[in-house]
Amino acid sequence: MLDLSRLRALHAVQLHGSVGGAAQALGYTPSAVSQQIAKLERETGTTLLERQGRGIALTDDALMLVRTAGQMLELAEQAEVALEERKGRPAGRLRLAAFPSGARGLMPGVLAELAAAHPELDLRMTEVDPHLSVGLVARGEIDLALAHDWDIAPMPAPEGVRAIRLGEDRCEVLVPAGHPLAERDTLHTADLAGRRWISQPPGTVCHDWLHTTLRGAGQEPDVAHYVAEFQTQIALVAAGLGIALLPRLGRGPLPDGVVLRPLDPVPTRRLFAVTRDCLLRRPAVGVALRALRDATGGGPLP
């Protein structure tokens, strides 16, 4: 009989394109994943991975096994959900993901509350960029993700994935004290023309929002510094090196030398909990959704 954990490892290699990517997703070391694949090759008597340049490729036999593994993993998940339903209480491992500022601003309190109230629940969280979280949920690698989109860039939800609205997070412009913009009570898009910006790197949601918004107003953003961490962006603003647009969630207290100015119209991030439809019956997902709703002031849950 094929071992499910070894099939899961092969399935992860196919999803992520490498042993290292699979190891990171599964929480194993690369050598542990390689050992699982080697044992599966011995069990099946066939070669599953082949060298291809500097990487690896799955053989035809491996791809057939991956298709079967996907079906088996789906059935195993259904059985786990049904068993937890019968118990009537949250239990087992719950794999969570959150975007960086949500992981900092919301998740510590949510995780602590859930751990105290439900000792049989094994909570595991991964910090991911929001544009990756939906795919992780859809592929079954994450059970529940805290994600966000922007008002001008809605988040798509593929078939079988539910995006549950939790609330919104408003954004403001951070400027150095003494900057000409600091003298104004409210800023408008036209006020931002010709300014030097501090922004998150390309490929992130915040970066895309800034460029889309300014270009839509006929401005080409002048980004002087690309920085992923909000606290580093704030430090650069405090040093007088540019202005930044940052959300409130996870921002923390501001140092002297940095002032906030609201932008009209107000940029907003919409907060969502993302999970698979089949997991909405799972008690662990239910209590996590309620904790996230309470923490964000969101509306009724499905």
NUKE-412150 format. One line per 2 residues: number of its first residue (from 0); their letters; for each residue x, y, z of C-alpha. Coordinates in steps of 0.05 Angstrom, whole numbers, plus 5000, padded with zeros to 4 digits. Example, Ala and Ser with C-alpha at 12.3 -4.5 7.8 and 13.67 -1.06 7.14 Angstrom:
0	AS	5246,4910,5156  5273,4979,5143
END
This chain:
0	ML	5000,5000,5000  5026,5069,4982
2	DL	5045,5113,5040  5004,5177,5042
4	SR	5059,5220,5071  5106,5200,5015
6	LR	5052,5215,4963  5042,5283,4997
8	AL	5117,5297,4989  5115,5280,4915
10	HA	5052,5321,4906  5087,5381,4938
12	VQ	5148,5374,4893  5102,5377,4832
14	LH	5065,5438,4860  5128,5478,4878
16	GS	5175,5454,4824  5232,5434,4870
18	VG	5249,5393,4931  5268,5456,4968
20	GA	5201,5489,4953  5164,5427,4975
22	AQ	5204,5423,5040  5188,5495,5057
24	AL	5113,5485,5044  5111,5420,5085
26	GY	5154,5445,5142  5208,5391,5129
28	TP	5281,5395,5110  5299,5383,5037
30	SA	5336,5319,5056  5273,5293,5091
32	VS	5232,5305,5027  5286,5271,4985
34	QQ	5284,5211,5032  5208,5206,5025
36	IA	5214,5207,4949  5269,5155,4950
38	KL	5227,5108,4994  5168,5118,4947
40	ER	5213,5100,4887  5233,5036,4923
42	ET	5161,5019,4940  5137,5030,4868
44	GT	5199,5003,4834  5202,5063,4787
46	TL	5241,5127,4778  5200,5188,4798
48	LE	5249,5246,4793  5300,5260,4738
50	RQ	5354,5312,4732  5339,5367,4682
52	GR	5394,5418,4677  5404,5447,4746
54	GI	5334,5426,4769  5291,5364,4769
56	AL	5231,5339,4729  5177,5289,4746
58	TD	5173,5227,4703  5108,5204,4670
60	DA	5099,5153,4725  5108,5207,4778
62	LM	5056,5252,4744  5007,5194,4745
64	LV	5021,5185,4820  5012,5259,4832
66	RT	4942,5257,4802  4925,5199,4846
68	AG	4957,5232,4906  4914,5294,4896
70	QM	4851,5251,4899  4875,5213,4960
72	LE	4894,5277,4997  4826,5307,4982
74	LA	4791,5244,5010  4836,5245,5072
76	EQ	4817,5318,5084  4743,5301,5078
78	AE	4752,5245,5129  4789,5292,5177
80	VA	4733,5344,5172  4679,5291,5183
82	LE	4716,5263,5243  4724,5332,5275
84	ER	4650,5346,5262  4632,5283,5299
86	KG	4675,5304,5358  4640,5371,5357
88	RP	4700,5410,5381  4761,5442,5348
90	AG	4820,5394,5346  4880,5375,5304
92	RL	4926,5417,5262  4901,5482,5231
94	RL	4948,5512,5180  4941,5588,5176
96	AA	4973,5642,5133  4973,5717,5140
98	FP	5002,5776,5102  5060,5810,5139
100	SG	5025,5869,5171  4965,5824,5189
102	AR	5012,5773,5219  5041,5829,5262
104	GL	4979,5870,5278  4925,5817,5285
106	MP	4950,5746,5289  4987,5746,5356
108	GV	4923,5761,5394  4881,5714,5351
110	LA	4929,5656,5359  4937,5667,5434
112	EL	4861,5669,5442  4850,5605,5402
114	AA	4907,5568,5438  4879,5585,5506
116	AH	4807,5568,5489  4820,5504,5449
118	PE	4880,5465,5476  4868,5407,5427
120	LD	4881,5454,5368  4951,5453,5338
122	LR	4959,5521,5305  5013,5533,5252
124	MT	5021,5600,5217  5061,5621,5157
126	EV	5072,5693,5135  5059,5702,5060
128	DP	5045,5758,5012  4969,5764,5001
130	HL	4972,5749,4926  5001,5681,4943
132	SV	4953,5661,4998  4892,5646,4954
134	GL	4933,5596,4913  4959,5563,4976
136	VA	4888,5554,5002  4863,5528,4934
138	RG	4919,5476,4930  4905,5451,5001
140	EI	4971,5474,5031  4938,5524,5077
142	DL	4870,5516,5112  4854,5588,5127
144	AL	4888,5652,5105  4882,5724,5126
146	AH	4888,5763,5061  4873,5831,5033
148	DW	4860,5867,4967  4855,5940,4948
150	DI	4792,5977,4927  4819,5983,4856
152	AP	4847,5912,4851  4796,5859,4875
154	MP	4821,5792,4897  4798,5733,4853
156	AP	4772,5671,4888  4776,5607,4846
158	EG	4722,5554,4847  4717,5518,4914
160	VR	4749,5576,4952  4709,5623,4996
162	AI	4733,5694,5010  4696,5720,5072
164	RL	4697,5795,5082  4722,5815,5151
166	GE	4730,5891,5148  4777,5943,5119
168	DR	4843,5976,5134  4853,6049,5117
170	CE	4918,6078,5090  4951,6145,5101
172	VL	5011,6183,5074  5072,6187,5119
174	VP	5115,6249,5108  5175,6277,5145
176	AG	5161,6333,5194  5179,6398,5159
178	HP	5161,6370,5090  5116,6417,5049
180	LA	5060,6365,5051  5062,6364,5127
182	ER	5031,6433,5127  4966,6408,5095
184	DT	4909,6377,5134  4887,6331,5077
186	LH	4924,6309,5014  4896,6296,4945
188	TA	4926,6254,4889  4948,6317,4852
190	DL	4990,6336,4913  5033,6274,4904
192	AG	5061,6293,4836  5136,6297,4833
194	RR	5148,6269,4903  5201,6217,4919
196	WI	5170,6153,4945  5189,6096,4990
198	SQ	5151,6035,4967  5147,5960,4975
200	PP	5184,5921,4921  5152,5903,4853
202	GT	5107,5842,4855  5073,5863,4920
204	VC	5001,5887,4926  5021,5953,4958
206	HD	5071,5968,4902  5020,5953,4848
208	WL	4967,5996,4882  5013,6057,4886
210	HT	5035,6052,4813  4964,6039,4787
212	TL	4935,6098,4827  4987,6149,4808
214	RG	4990,6128,4735  4915,6132,4733
216	AG	4921,6205,4753  4972,6218,4699
218	QE	5033,6214,4744  5094,6168,4738
220	PD	5116,6151,4810  5187,6167,4827
222	VA	5206,6110,4875  5273,6124,4906
224	HY	5274,6065,4955  5242,5996,4951
226	VA	5234,5967,5021  5192,5908,5043
228	EF	5188,5922,5118  5140,5977,5141
230	QT	5185,5995,5200  5244,6007,5152
232	QI	5200,6050,5108  5181,6091,5169
234	AL	5254,6099,5188  5270,6125,5117
236	VA	5213,6174,5121  5238,6198,5189
238	AG	5307,6210,5157  5274,6255,5105
240	LG	5287,6209,5046  5217,6206,5017
242	IA	5143,6196,5031  5106,6131,5038
244	LL	5034,6105,5036  5023,6056,5093
246	PR	4962,6020,5121  4944,6027,5195
248	LG	4944,5952,5210  5011,5930,5238
250	RG	5043,5998,5229  5057,6010,5303
252	PL	5075,6077,5336  5109,6129,5294
254	PD	5175,6161,5315  5186,6235,5323
256	GV	5198,6268,5256  5142,6230,5220
258	VL	5071,6257,5211  5008,6225,5181
260	RP	4965,6259,5130  4899,6229,5104
262	LD	4891,6222,5029  4825,6239,4994
264	PV	4797,6194,4968  4819,6147,5023
266	PT	4856,6085,4999  4829,6023,5033
268	RR	4851,5950,5038  4793,5901,5045
270	LF	4808,5845,5094  4786,5774,5080
272	AV	4790,5705,5110  4801,5655,5055
274	TR	4786,5580,5061  4760,5522,5020
276	DC	4685,5511,5018  4693,5441,5044
278	LL	4728,5466,5108  4671,5512,5130
280	RR	4641,5453,5167  4704,5441,5206
282	PA	4698,5466,5279  4771,5490,5279
284	VG	4758,5534,5219  4694,5560,5250
286	VA	4727,5584,5314  4785,5615,5276
288	LR	4737,5653,5231  4699,5679,5292
290	AL	4764,5701,5325  4786,5738,5261
292	RD	4717,5770,5254  4719,5794,5326
294	AT	4790,5822,5318  4772,5861,5255
296	GG	4701,5881,5272  4674,5843,5212
298	GP	4603,5824,5196  4565,5758,5202
300	LP	4598,5694,5179  4570,5645,5129
END
